[in-house]
Amino acid sequence: MLDTPKANRLHIAIFGRRNAGKSSLINAITGQEIALVSDFAGTTTDPVYKAMELLPIGPVVIIDTAGIDDEGEVGELRVKKTKEVLDKTDLALLVFSAENKDLSMENEWYENLKERKIPTIGVINKVDIKDIDEEELKKEFDIPFVKVSAKSKLNIGKLKEAIQQNAPDDYEMKTILGDVVKPKDVVVLVAPQDIQAPKGRLILPQVQVIRDILDNDALALTVKDSELHDILKVLNRKPDLVVTDSQVFEKVNNMLDKDIPLTSFSILMARYKGELKMLIEGAKTIDTLKDGDKVLIAESCTHHPLRGDIGREKLPNWLKERTKANLEIVVNAGVDFPEDLSEYKLIIHCGACMFNRKQMMTRMIRAKEQNVPITNYGVAIAYMNGILDRVTGMLV
């Protein structure tokens, strides 16, 4: 609990050909031997993630990837995994070295990065062996370049400066609800501790919201739904905001006076990680679902589902009860996400607390491009309970 979650870190991915020195570069940047270095091409297979503090930027995740020129059937799978990294990349390092004369592959990846609007730094590696004319590269690549030798640690400091200067300011929203609450506001958090709750701790969105309340000098009071009535009686005034688990929306909404602002952890995550207005519009399509329609329920993490799992039991049941339709529900968990979404009439995503904003926005953009409505757990549940305007009005 002492570490910044990976999802809240700036994600820096390193792309380049096999043996361009990507693994050596990541070791030089981190000052640790975290990536396997070898003279044989193709040593790195699956992407390697390293969470660290990169001063003065702060918490980052550096991602080492397989060579973009990997070959063969297995090589194609490795390149596919590397392309998936683009979905979560906030800043890219594109590595060049003098032994690579043909830059067609680097150009292809540069176009991919430009299309996704990912800030990119060109890293000319192995300059201790042979240099490259930087001006010639700039004719083809409109990006800043830094010349380094990962092996001898030459100019690694300059590369870190370039990372600081080119890191996007908006890779993550500055606050979860700091623009909603004021110092000394009383915020009541309703956190049911049912069979799904991790033993001995709160789930990540609850922890993050509590920390954000404290960072904004407001007062966080956390109770179970069974104790909400008691805390409301103890307080000498109405709370300035109530944040609840979406699964007990109906119960909490019925217990609160209508003038008490209400939202949920999932809806706060929807705004923090994605585009809330788009998710709200997606929820409104629930009533258009009919027999045979296919709905994708997408989760950002993998977990062992227990009885009453929200994605596998509760949401499908609520959807079928609302629509009176025989729906086909598909659950997709983890980093894999379908390229072709056209078969789905609606996507309902979790709060994405395990994703960075870039990764969640990539999924939303993919859905929009394919004209598939997308919403999230909390927004969908609020809509089905008839309280969508109440729980999102203060946030949009």
Residue, then its C-alpha position, 0 to 999 in steps of 0.5 A: m500500500l506504500d507504492t503508487p499504483k501502476a495505473n497512476r504512473l506515467h507509462i514510458a515504452i521503449f520501441g526499436r529493432r532487435n539488438a538496438g540496445k533497448s534492454s541496455l537502455i532501460n537498465a541505464i535509465t533505471g540504474q538497475e539490471i532489470a532487463l536481460v541483455s544479450d548479444f543474441a537478437g530477440t532476447t526480450t520476448d514479452p514486454v517487461y514492466k519496471a515501476m520506479e521513481l524517475l526524478p523529477i517526473g515522479p512515479v513511472v512505469i518503463i516498458d521494455t518490448a520485443g524487437i519490432d522486426d522480430e520474425g517467424e511465427v513466434g516473432e509475429l506473436r511477440v510483435k503483436k504483444t509489442k503493439e498492444v503496449l501502444d494502448k497504454t503508452d504515454l511517452a515513447l522512446l524510439v531507438f535507432s542504431a547505426e547498423n540499421k540502414d533501412l528505416s522503413m520499419e521505424n517509419e511504420w512505428y513512428e506513423n503508429l505513434k503519430e496516429r495515436k498522438i503519443p509524444t515520442i523521443g528518438v534515441i540514437n544508441k551505441v554512439d560509442i561504436k558508431d554515430i548517426d547523422e541526427e540531421e538526416l534523421k530529422k528529415e524523416f522523423d519530426i521528433p526530438f533526438v538524444k544521442v546516448s550510449a547505454k553501455s557506457k551510460l553516456n548522455i543518460g542524464k540528457l535523455k532523462e531531461a528530454i523525458q521530463q520535457n516531453a512527458p504529457d501533462d495530461y496523462e492523468m487527471k490531477t485529482i479524483l474529486g478535488d474540484v468537487v469538494k472543498p477543504k473541511d467538507v464532510v465526505v461519507l464513503v459507503a464501502p460494503q464489505d461483502i464476500q467480494a471485498p479483499k480480506g483485511r483491506l479496502i479495494l483500490p478505488q476506495v483507497q484512492v478516493i480516501r487519499d484524494i479527499l485527504d489531499n484536498d483537506a476534506l474529511a473522509l468518513t468510511v462506513k459499511d452500508s449497514e452503518l450509513h443510517d448511524i453515521l447520518k444520525v451522529l453528524n451534526r449536519k448533512p454530509d457535503l458528499v456521499v460516495t458509495d459502492s455502485q452495487v448498493f446505489e438503490k439502498v443508499n439513494n433511498m436513505l439520503d435526502k435528495d439535496i445530499p450530493l451522491t455518486s459512486f467510486s466507479i463513477l469517479m473512476a469513470r471520470y478519472k480514467g476516461e470520458l464521463k460524458m461518453l460513458i453516460e451516453g453509452a448507458k442510455t442505450i441499455d433500453t435499446l437492447k433486444d433479444g439476441d444482442k451481444v453485450l461485452i462486459a470488460e474488466s481491467c484486472t483478472h480475479h477469481p470470480l466468487r458467488g455474486d460477482i458483479g460482472r458475471e452475475k449481478l450486471p447480467n441479471w440487472l440487464k436482463e431484468r431491465t430489458k426483458a431481453n434474452l441477451e448474450i453476455v460475454v465477459n472479457a478480463g485483463v489486458d486483452f480487448p477485442e480488436d473487432l467490436s462490431e458484434y457487440k451492441l454495448i460495452i460495459h467496462c469496470g472502473a479501470c482502477m488497474f489501467n492508466r488513463k491512456q489505456m482506458m481512453t484507447r478502449m473508448i476511442r476504439a469503441k467510438e471508431q466502431n460505433v459501439p456504445i460504451t459505459n461503465y459499471g457505476v454509470a450503467i447501474a445508476y441509469m438502471n436505478g433511475i438516478l443517473d442525473r443525480v449521481t453525475g450532475m456535479l461531475v460533468 
